[in-house]
Amino acid sequence: MNSPRLQRSVFLTLLALVSMAFVVILLPFAGAILWSLALAILFTPLYKRLLRPMRRHPTAAALLTLAISLFIVILPLTLVVASLTQEVVLLAQSIRSGRLDFATHLQQIVGALPQWARHLMDRLDIGSAAALQTRVTALAMQGSQRIATHALSIGQHTFDFLVHFCVMLYLLFFLLRDGARLTARIRKAIPLSDAHTDALLGKFATAIRATVKGNIAVAAVQGAIGGLAFWFLGVQASLLWAVLMAFLSLLPAVGAALVWLPVAIYFLATGAIWQGLFLIFVGVVVIGLIDNALRPLLVGKDTQMPDYVVLMSTLGGMALLGFNGFVIGPVVAALFMACWDLFAANRQPPSSQPPTAARALRERVDKQ
């Protein structure tokens, strides 16, 4: 009964059960924990710079870093969300009152189409103006009801948001101040070799940093440019469309076009030629150039993952986990590729490995 093997089995079982119970307890705050970890990885270089002249005061350096992160990232995002909620409610009211009539706009587009296009729509049974207007009106009313419902739910869950927000800030402070010690404890606890542990932890940090910094930067720039173009052209709810373009920019090349292209077509169909051409120029040249230049530079280059892997892992993560999957998906993909790279390197016999393989692995770990 007291054999070392039995004791070890019982201890490992107890360790697994306690760990699973701890994870279940933390699940309600999974989002707050994830974003505090992501922000801690993102702002740790700033904390280390501030710590150099304040070496005897790590708490003050962590508080100063937390304050800077609040003013740079968190408060602007909070203001954007508040403004977006107000704009969504106003848009829903405009649709319900009839001031914004999508059916009329769509009928203008259909009327501006060439004869062959209208004949094609008649054959597909979508050319009837009355039927088309009925469908679009029904869809608009359903959309406005959903928008109003979601806006109301946001207001009802304000307290939960504030609680998670405070938990995130609390954890962010301690992760900044005690991150080095926590990382050292994790390194000791992981039952892997030092080289594998360093490679995996480095890949984890690099993937989070590149995903948050790269994708958010690309999305923010594309959404801001698209929103400014909409505002300049007098499009209603420009902030809403800017946020939607930023969200859809996760789809390379065509993401933001799902928003600005129909508006450009509407401008051209209703005779607003220069507005349509201006919007096409902004979408194709400016937004497209940003997507093709910044995304591989900020995301793919740091994670060393192909663009299609970044795209699929991001969309898959968001489909499974919501907005948190925006970070979790690429991180899982990066760890997947890192684990298989290490496995493939270890399978090669020493005689078949190049003499610089171990050195290259160590250099890669040091860079990460």
DRENLO-936870 format. One record per residue (C-alpha): x, y, z; residue in one letter. Coordinates in steps of 0.2 Angstrom, whole numbers, plus 5000, padded with zeros to 4 digits. Example, Ala and Ser with C-alpha at 12.3 -4.5 7.8 and 13.67 -1.06 7.14 Angstrom:
BEGIN
506249785039A
506849955036S
This chain:
BEGIN
500050005000M
501550125003N
502450074987S
503250224978P
502350184962R
500650184970L
501050344979Q
501650434963R
500050374954S
498950434968V
499850604968F
499750624949L
497850584950T
497650714964L
498650834954L
497650814939A
495950824948L
496450984958V
497151064942S
495451034933M
494451094948A
495551254948F
495251284929V
493351254931V
493351394945I
494351514934L
493251484918L
491951624922P
493451744921F
494351664906A
494151814896G
494851934909A
496351814912I
496751794893L
496751984890W
497752024905S
499051894900L
499051964882A
499252144888L
500552094900A
501652014886I
501352164876L
501852294889F
503252194897T
504552274887P
503952444893L
503952394911Y
505752334909K
506252504902R
505352594916L
506152474929L
507952524925R
507852694934P
506652624947M
507452464951R
507052474969R
505252514966H
504552374955P
502752414961T
502852594956A
503552534939A
502052414937A
500852544942L
501552674929L
501552544915T
499752504920L
499252684919A
500052704902I
499152544895S
497552624901L
497852784892F
498552704876I
497452554874V
496052524886I
495152694888L
495152724869P
494352554866L
493052594880T
492652754872L
492452684855V
491252544862V
490252674871A
490052784855S
489752624845L
488352574856T
487452744855Q
487652744836E
486952564834V
485452614844V
485152774833L
485352664818L
484052544824A
482852684828Q
483152754810S
482652584802I
481152564813R
480452744809S
480752724791G
482052864789R
483352744783L
482452634770D
483552504763F
482252444751A
482152614742T
484052624740H
484052444733L
482652494721Q
483752634715Q
485152514712I
484052394702V
483352534692G
485052594687A
485552414681L
485752374662P
484252284653Q
485152114653W
485552124671A
483652154675R
483152014664H
484351894673L
483551944689M
481851914683D
482351734678R
483051704695L
481451774702D
482251914711I
481852054699G
480152094706S
480252264714A
478852234726A
479452064732A
481252134733L
480652284744Q
479652164755T
481152054758R
482352194761V
481052284773T
480852114783A
482752094784L
482952274790A
481652254803M
482352094809Q
484152174810G
483552324819S
482652214832Q
484252114834R
485252264836I
484152344849A
484152184858T
486052164858H
486152354863A
484952324878L
485952164883S
487552264883I
486752394895G
486152254906Q
487852174907H
488752334911T
489052274929F
489752104923D
490952204911F
491552314925L
491952164936V
492952074922H
493752244918F
494352264936C
494952084937V
495952104921M
496752264928L
497152184944Y
497952034936L
498852144924L
499752234938F
500352074946F
500851994929L
501952144925L
502752154942R
502951964946D
502951904928G
504851854928A
504551744944R
502951664938L
503851624921T
505351544931A
504151434941R
503251384926I
504851334918R
505351224933K
503551144933A
503451094915I
504150914913P
505150954897L
506950984893S
507551164895D
507751184876A
505951124873H
505251234887T
506151384881D
505551364863A
503751334867L
503651474880L
504551594867G
503351544853K
501851564865F
502351744869A
502851784851T
501151724845A
500151824857I
501251984854R
501151964835A
499251924835T
498752064847V
499952194840K
499852144822G
498052104819N
497352244830I
498552374822A
497952314804V
496152314809A
496252484818A
497052564803V
495952494790Q
494352524800G
494952704804A
495252744785I
493652664779G
492652754793G
493452924788L
493052894770A
491252854775F
491153014786W
491853124772F
490553054760L
489153084772G
488752894775V
487652874790Q
488352774805A
490152794799S
490852734816L
489752574815L
490452534797W
492152574803A
492052444817V
491252324805L
492652344793M
493952324806A
493152164812F
493052094794L
494852144790S
495351974798L
494851914780L
496351964770P
496052064754A
494152044754V
493652074772G
493352264772A
492752264754A
491152174760L
490752344768V
491452474756W
491052394740L
489152384741P
489152574746V
490252614731A
489152514720I
487652614727Y
488552784724F
488852734706L
487152664703A
486352824709T
487352944699G
488652994713A
490052954701I
491553044710W
490952974727Q
490952794721G
492652814712L
493352894727F
492752754739L
493452624726I
495152714726F
495152714745V
494652534746G
495752454733V
497352564734V
497452624752V
496552484762I
497252354751G
498952414752L
498852414771I
498252234771D
499552174760N
501052274768A
500652274786L
499852104790R
501351994784P
502552114792L
501752124809L
500951944810V
501651824799G
503451874801K
503451864820D
502551704821T
503451624806Q
501751554800M
501051564783P
499551694780D
498351554777Y
498751474793V
498551634802V
496851664794L
496151494797M
496651484815S
495951654818T
494251624810L
494151444818G
494651514835G
493251654834M
491951524828A
492251414843L
492751544857L
492051714851G
493151864852F
494351774863N
494751654849G
495451804840F
497051774851V
496851594856I
496751524838G
498451594832P
499251544848V
498651364847V
499251364828A
500951424833A
501151304847L
500551164835F
501851204823M
503251224836A
502851054844C
502950964827W
504551054823D
505350994839L
504650824837F
505350814819A
507050874825A
507150744839N
506650604827R
508150634816Q
509650524821P
511250614826P
512150564811S
510850634799S
510650804807Q
511650944800P
513050994812P
512251164814T
510551104819A
510751114837A
511551284836R
510051344825A
508851284837L
509751374851R
509751534841E
507951524837R
507551504856V
508651654860D
507751764848K
506051714854Q
